C-alpha cells in the first residue's frame, strides 16, 4: 500500500470517513427517493458561523486537487442512510476559503448514551489513548487499515467539489 | 520475507487490481506461472459468484429467481460464516443489505426503476435457507457479502499455496504463513501514520473503518445503527486463523462488543474510538503508541 507522509487535515479525513459511509446513500436517496426526508443539498451559509478551531496536529488547509475554482463559504450536507434500526442521519459541514478546505465539522444525530453503554460493556480489554506515529519511523512489513485516498474518499471529495462549484 | 534466488520463471511477488482492491502476493519459494494463472482464475470465479454488480453473477441470478442453488463447499462455508455473524450480531451483519441497496436504486441495473418505497432489509429466515448442498432462496433477495467476502477471497488464494510460506495483502487485509511479521495498524484519520503494531504468525489480520468500501465496488457500509457506537468507533482490527474470520469479526466489532462474539472462535482485536481511545486484547503481540 503506498504510504506517504502527506499531512492531511484531520477534519477532511473525518468528513471522508463519514461522507464515504453516507455517500452512496446520499446519492441514492437523492436520485431515487424524492419523497425521502434526506436533505443532501449543500447550502452555503455564513462562514462566520463556523467557530471551530483547527486541529493542532495537522495543517489547517488541504488543497482541493483540481484546477476548478470553488466559491468560498460553508457548505452543509446531511446524509441519510438506512439501518436495521431505521433511517439514520449524519451532517457534514465544510468550509472552503480561497479555494481550499479550511475546516470541517461533523454532526451526528444518534443518541450518545448508547455509545457509552457500549464502552462500558468491555470486560477483558485494555484501554489506551493512542497517538499516531509516522509509518516511516516504525519498522513494519505491511500496514493494515483502510487507505483514505481510496476511491471512496475521492468520490466524497468529488461530490463536495461539484456542489461548491454550483 | 527474503527471497532466495529464483528460477527465471518464478516471481517473488505479484501485484494487481482485482475485486475492487489492490493485491500484493508474495511467496517465499516464488510464484510459478501456473500459480499466477490460478490466482486470477480463482478470483474470477469468486467475482462471478458473489459480485452483485455483475448481471451474470450467481447472486444476481438468485435475486431474479427463487429456488435452490448448489454451492461449492467453500462457498457454503462463506454463507455459514455469514449466518453465524448474523446471529452473533443480532442482524447487524446481514447479507441481505444488498436488497436494500438495490431497492434504493444504488445498483446500476436497478437505477432505471427505483422502487417508491425502500424495503427494510429482510431477516435471514425470510429469504435464505442453507441446505446440505447449497442455498435455497425463498423470496427474491440480493446477497451482499461485503463484511467477509474479501477475507474469503484471501483464504481462497492462501489455499493455492498449500505448504509454501506466503504473504497475501488485499488492500490492508493480510494473511501470512511462515516467518512472523510485524504489521502496522494504520491510523484511520491520518494517512501515513500508525497507531501501533501487531505481530502475527500463520494468521490473518483484517481491518475495518467507517470510510471503507469494504469490498471494493461491492459494498458500502449502509447499516451502521448510530444508536450503537458507529459514530464513535472509527476503526477495528481482528486477528484470526483465517482471513474470512478476521474480516467478518472486524466488521462485527463495529456493531457489537467483543464479548458478544466469543462464540465465533478465537480472535484478537483492536478497537479505536474517535477520541483516540483504543481497546484491545490483552496480549503482548500488540504494541500501541501512547
HADDOCK unambig.tbl for C-alpha pairs under 7 A between the chains (distance, minus, plus):
assign (segid A and resid 1 and name CA) (segid B and resid 171 and name CA) 6.81 0.50 0.50
assign (segid A and resid 3 and name CA) (segid B and resid 192 and name CA) 5.26 0.50 0.50
assign (segid A and resid 4 and name CA) (segid B and resid 192 and name CA) 5.44 0.50 0.50
assign (segid A and resid 5 and name CA) (segid B and resid 192 and name CA) 5.16 0.50 0.50
assign (segid A and resid 8 and name CA) (segid B and resid 190 and name CA) 6.52 0.50 0.50
assign (segid A and resid 10 and name CA) (segid B and resid 189 and name CA) 6.23 0.50 0.50
assign (segid A and resid 10 and name CA) (segid B and resid 190 and name CA) 6.71 0.50 0.50
assign (segid A and resid 13 and name CA) (segid B and resid 189 and name CA) 5.61 0.50 0.50
assign (segid A and resid 14 and name CA) (segid B and resid 189 and name CA) 6.43 0.50 0.50
assign (segid A and resid 16 and name CA) (segid B and resid 211 and name CA) 6.46 0.50 0.50
assign (segid A and resid 17 and name CA) (segid B and resid 210 and name CA) 5.64 0.50 0.50
assign (segid A and resid 17 and name CA) (segid B and resid 211 and name CA) 3.91 0.50 0.50
assign (segid A and resid 18 and name CA) (segid B and resid 210 and name CA) 6.71 0.50 0.50
assign (segid A and resid 18 and name CA) (segid B and resid 211 and name CA) 6.23 0.50 0.50
assign (segid A and resid 20 and name CA) (segid B and resid 211 and name CA) 5.09 0.50 0.50
assign (segid A and resid 21 and name CA) (segid B and resid 210 and name CA) 5.87 0.50 0.50
assign (segid A and resid 21 and name CA) (segid B and resid 211 and name CA) 5.32 0.50 0.50
assign (segid A and resid 21 and name CA) (segid B and resid 220 and name CA) 6.82 0.50 0.50
assign (segid A and resid 21 and name CA) (segid B and resid 221 and name CA) 5.86 0.50 0.50
assign (segid A and resid 21 and name CA) (segid B and resid 222 and name CA) 6.94 0.50 0.50
assign (segid A and resid 24 and name CA) (segid B and resid 220 and name CA) 6.89 0.50 0.50
assign (segid A and resid 28 and name CA) (segid B and resid 104 and name CA) 6.01 0.50 0.50
assign (segid A and resid 28 and name CA) (segid B and resid 105 and name CA) 6.08 0.50 0.50
assign (segid A and resid 28 and name CA) (segid B and resid 106 and name CA) 5.57 0.50 0.50
assign (segid A and resid 29 and name CA) (segid B and resid 104 and name CA) 6.91 0.50 0.50
assign (segid A and resid 32 and name CA) (segid B and resid 104 and name CA) 6.42 0.50 0.50
assign (segid A and resid 32 and name CA) (segid B and resid 105 and name CA) 6.19 0.50 0.50
assign (segid A and resid 32 and name CA) (segid B and resid 114 and name CA) 5.95 0.50 0.50
assign (segid A and resid 33 and name CA) (segid B and resid 116 and name CA) 6.68 0.50 0.50
assign (segid A and resid 81 and name CA) (segid B and resid 222 and name CA) 6.14 0.50 0.50
assign (segid A and resid 82 and name CA) (segid B and resid 222 and name CA) 6.35 0.50 0.50
assign (segid A and resid 82 and name CA) (segid B and resid 223 and name CA) 5.86 0.50 0.50
assign (segid A and resid 83 and name CA) (segid B and resid 222 and name CA) 6.58 0.50 0.50
assign (segid A and resid 83 and name CA) (segid B and resid 223 and name CA) 3.92 0.50 0.50
assign (segid A and resid 83 and name CA) (segid B and resid 224 and name CA) 6.00 0.50 0.50
assign (segid A and resid 83 and name CA) (segid B and resid 225 and name CA) 5.55 0.50 0.50
assign (segid A and resid 84 and name CA) (segid B and resid 121 and name CA) 6.70 0.50 0.50
assign (segid A and resid 84 and name CA) (segid B and resid 223 and name CA) 6.42 0.50 0.50
assign (segid A and resid 84 and name CA) (segid B and resid 225 and name CA) 7.00 0.50 0.50
assign (segid A and resid 85 and name CA) (segid B and resid 225 and name CA) 6.16 0.50 0.50
assign (segid A and resid 88 and name CA) (segid B and resid 226 and name CA) 6.74 0.50 0.50
assign (segid A and resid 110 and name CA) (segid B and resid 226 and name CA) 5.15 0.50 0.50
assign (segid A and resid 110 and name CA) (segid B and resid 227 and name CA) 5.25 0.50 0.50
assign (segid A and resid 111 and name CA) (segid B and resid 227 and name CA) 5.57 0.50 0.50
assign (segid A and resid 114 and name CA) (segid B and resid 227 and name CA) 5.87 0.50 0.50
assign (segid A and resid 114 and name CA) (segid B and resid 228 and name CA) 5.76 0.50 0.50
assign (segid A and resid 114 and name CA) (segid B and resid 229 and name CA) 6.92 0.50 0.50
assign (segid A and resid 115 and name CA) (segid B and resid 228 and name CA) 5.61 0.50 0.50
assign (segid A and resid 115 and name CA) (segid B and resid 229 and name CA) 4.47 0.50 0.50
assign (segid A and resid 118 and name CA) (segid B and resid 229 and name CA) 6.76 0.50 0.50
assign (segid A and resid 118 and name CA) (segid B and resid 257 and name CA) 6.71 0.50 0.50
assign (segid A and resid 121 and name CA) (segid B and resid 257 and name CA) 6.89 0.50 0.50
assign (segid A and resid 122 and name CA) (segid B and resid 257 and name CA) 6.79 0.50 0.50
assign (segid A and resid 125 and name CA) (segid B and resid 279 and name CA) 5.72 0.50 0.50
assign (segid A and resid 125 and name CA) (segid B and resid 280 and name CA) 5.16 0.50 0.50
assign (segid A and resid 125 and name CA) (segid B and resid 281 and name CA) 5.05 0.50 0.50
assign (segid A and resid 125 and name CA) (segid B and resid 282 and name CA) 5.98 0.50 0.50
assign (segid A and resid 126 and name CA) (segid B and resid 279 and name CA) 5.30 0.50 0.50
assign (segid A and resid 126 and name CA) (segid B and resid 280 and name CA) 5.35 0.50 0.50
assign (segid A and resid 126 and name CA) (segid B and resid 281 and name CA) 6.38 0.50 0.50
assign (segid A and resid 126 and name CA) (segid B and resid 282 and name CA) 6.01 0.50 0.50
assign (segid A and resid 127 and name CA) (segid B and resid 277 and name CA) 6.79 0.50 0.50
assign (segid A and resid 127 and name CA) (segid B and resid 278 and name CA) 5.56 0.50 0.50
assign (segid A and resid 127 and name CA) (segid B and resid 279 and name CA) 4.59 0.50 0.50
assign (segid A and resid 127 and name CA) (segid B and resid 280 and name CA) 6.78 0.50 0.50
assign (segid A and resid 128 and name CA) (segid B and resid 277 and name CA) 5.58 0.50 0.50
assign (segid A and resid 128 and name CA) (segid B and resid 278 and name CA) 5.15 0.50 0.50
assign (segid A and resid 128 and name CA) (segid B and resid 279 and name CA) 6.53 0.50 0.50
assign (segid A and resid 128 and name CA) (segid B and resid 290 and name CA) 6.97 0.50 0.50
assign (segid A and resid 129 and name CA) (segid B and resid 276 and name CA) 5.37 0.50 0.50
assign (segid A and resid 129 and name CA) (segid B and resid 277 and name CA) 4.28 0.50 0.50
assign (segid A and resid 129 and name CA) (segid B and resid 278 and name CA) 5.85 0.50 0.50
assign (segid A and resid 129 and name CA) (segid B and resid 290 and name CA) 5.80 0.50 0.50
assign (segid A and resid 130 and name CA) (segid B and resid 195 and name CA) 6.04 0.50 0.50
assign (segid A and resid 130 and name CA) (segid B and resid 276 and name CA) 5.62 0.50 0.50
assign (segid A and resid 130 and name CA) (segid B and resid 277 and name CA) 6.31 0.50 0.50
assign (segid A and resid 130 and name CA) (segid B and resid 278 and name CA) 6.73 0.50 0.50
assign (segid A and resid 130 and name CA) (segid B and resid 288 and name CA) 6.55 0.50 0.50
assign (segid A and resid 130 and name CA) (segid B and resid 289 and name CA) 5.38 0.50 0.50
assign (segid A and resid 130 and name CA) (segid B and resid 290 and name CA) 4.39 0.50 0.50
assign (segid A and resid 131 and name CA) (segid B and resid 195 and name CA) 5.98 0.50 0.50
assign (segid A and resid 131 and name CA) (segid B and resid 289 and name CA) 5.73 0.50 0.50
assign (segid A and resid 131 and name CA) (segid B and resid 290 and name CA) 5.49 0.50 0.50
assign (segid A and resid 132 and name CA) (segid B and resid 187 and name CA) 6.39 0.50 0.50
assign (segid A and resid 132 and name CA) (segid B and resid 193 and name CA) 5.30 0.50 0.50
assign (segid A and resid 132 and name CA) (segid B and resid 194 and name CA) 5.21 0.50 0.50
assign (segid A and resid 132 and name CA) (segid B and resid 195 and name CA) 4.74 0.50 0.50
assign (segid A and resid 132 and name CA) (segid B and resid 289 and name CA) 6.84 0.50 0.50
assign (segid A and resid 133 and name CA) (segid B and resid 193 and name CA) 5.05 0.50 0.50
assign (segid A and resid 133 and name CA) (segid B and resid 194 and name CA) 5.23 0.50 0.50
assign (segid A and resid 133 and name CA) (segid B and resid 195 and name CA) 6.41 0.50 0.50
assign (segid A and resid 134 and name CA) (segid B and resid 192 and name CA) 5.99 0.50 0.50
assign (segid A and resid 134 and name CA) (segid B and resid 193 and name CA) 4.39 0.50 0.50
assign (segid A and resid 134 and name CA) (segid B and resid 194 and name CA) 6.32 0.50 0.50
assign (segid A and resid 135 and name CA) (segid B and resid 192 and name CA) 5.55 0.50 0.50
assign (segid A and resid 135 and name CA) (segid B and resid 193 and name CA) 5.00 0.50 0.50
assign (segid A and resid 135 and name CA) (segid B and resid 194 and name CA) 5.72 0.50 0.50
assign (segid A and resid 140 and name CA) (segid B and resid 182 and name CA) 5.13 0.50 0.50
assign (segid A and resid 140 and name CA) (segid B and resid 183 and name CA) 5.36 0.50 0.50
assign (segid A and resid 140 and name CA) (segid B and resid 184 and name CA) 5.66 0.50 0.50
assign (segid A and resid 141 and name CA) (segid B and resid 181 and name CA) 6.30 0.50 0.50
assign (segid A and resid 141 and name CA) (segid B and resid 182 and name CA) 5.90 0.50 0.50
assign (segid A and resid 141 and name CA) (segid B and resid 183 and name CA) 5.88 0.50 0.50
assign (segid A and resid 142 and name CA) (segid B and resid 183 and name CA) 5.06 0.50 0.50
assign (segid A and resid 142 and name CA) (segid B and resid 184 and name CA) 6.17 0.50 0.50
assign (segid A and resid 143 and name CA) (segid B and resid 172 and name CA) 5.95 0.50 0.50
assign (segid A and resid 143 and name CA) (segid B and resid 183 and name CA) 5.43 0.50 0.50
assign (segid A and resid 143 and name CA) (segid B and resid 184 and name CA) 4.43 0.50 0.50
assign (segid A and resid 143 and name CA) (segid B and resid 185 and name CA) 5.95 0.50 0.50
assign (segid A and resid 143 and name CA) (segid B and resid 186 and name CA) 6.18 0.50 0.50
assign (segid A and resid 144 and name CA) (segid B and resid 172 and name CA) 4.15 0.50 0.50
assign (segid A and resid 144 and name CA) (segid B and resid 173 and name CA) 5.89 0.50 0.50
assign (segid A and resid 144 and name CA) (segid B and resid 183 and name CA) 6.59 0.50 0.50
assign (segid A and resid 144 and name CA) (segid B and resid 184 and name CA) 5.96 0.50 0.50
assign (segid A and resid 144 and name CA) (segid B and resid 185 and name CA) 5.23 0.50 0.50
assign (segid A and resid 144 and name CA) (segid B and resid 186 and name CA) 5.84 0.50 0.50
assign (segid A and resid 144 and name CA) (segid B and resid 206 and name CA) 6.74 0.50 0.50
assign (segid A and resid 144 and name CA) (segid B and resid 207 and name CA) 6.24 0.50 0.50
assign (segid A and resid 145 and name CA) (segid B and resid 172 and name CA) 5.18 0.50 0.50
assign (segid A and resid 145 and name CA) (segid B and resid 185 and name CA) 6.17 0.50 0.50
assign (segid A and resid 145 and name CA) (segid B and resid 186 and name CA) 4.97 0.50 0.50
assign (segid A and resid 145 and name CA) (segid B and resid 188 and name CA) 6.99 0.50 0.50
assign (segid A and resid 145 and name CA) (segid B and resid 207 and name CA) 5.08 0.50 0.50
assign (segid A and resid 145 and name CA) (segid B and resid 208 and name CA) 6.72 0.50 0.50
assign (segid A and resid 146 and name CA) (segid B and resid 172 and name CA) 6.44 0.50 0.50
assign (segid A and resid 146 and name CA) (segid B and resid 188 and name CA) 6.77 0.50 0.50
assign (segid A and resid 146 and name CA) (segid B and resid 208 and name CA) 6.82 0.50 0.50
assign (segid A and resid 146 and name CA) (segid B and resid 209 and name CA) 6.41 0.50 0.50
assign (segid A and resid 146 and name CA) (segid B and resid 212 and name CA) 6.02 0.50 0.50
assign (segid A and resid 148 and name CA) (segid B and resid 191 and name CA) 6.48 0.50 0.50
assign (segid A and resid 152 and name CA) (segid B and resid 213 and name CA) 6.37 0.50 0.50
